[in-house]
Amino acid sequence: MTHRDPHLVILPTIKAQIDPAKPGYVVLTGKFITGMQAYVNYWPGTVTLLIEATQSKDTNMDHQLVCISDLPYELKIVDFKKSNFSDQLAV
């Protein structure tokens, strides 16, 4: 049996803002980005973020446009209401 590092999967209530004109980028809040970085810093294994998308703006004030490929964790856009959502939990 091989030892695998623990895999942490985050399913937040906050949504990532997407703009079809900017593929590969999402808008997240600075506070959320800081929190995700803390998971990466302190979790001994890999971290994956499963997050829903929206094209609507919210009332948060610290929006930051981030390139998904630059993040130190895997970000997957998902729909929590779709029937195949549980398949995505087997990351």
Secondary structure as GFF3:
##gff-version 3
##sequence-region A 1 91
A	DSSP	beta_strand	7	10	.	.	.	ID=ss1
A	DSSP	beta_strand	16	17	.	.	.	ID=ss2
A	DSSP	beta_strand	25	29	.	.	.	ID=ss3
A	DSSP	alpha_helix	30	42	.	.	.	ID=ss4
A	DSSP	beta_strand	46	51	.	.	.	ID=ss5
A	DSSP	beta_strand	53	54	.	.	.	ID=ss6
A	DSSP	beta_strand	63	67	.	.	.	ID=ss7
A	DSSP	three_ten_helix	68	70	.	.	.	ID=ss8
A	DSSP	beta_strand	74	77	.	.	.	ID=ss9
A	DSSP	alpha_helix	85	88	.	.	.	ID=ss10
###
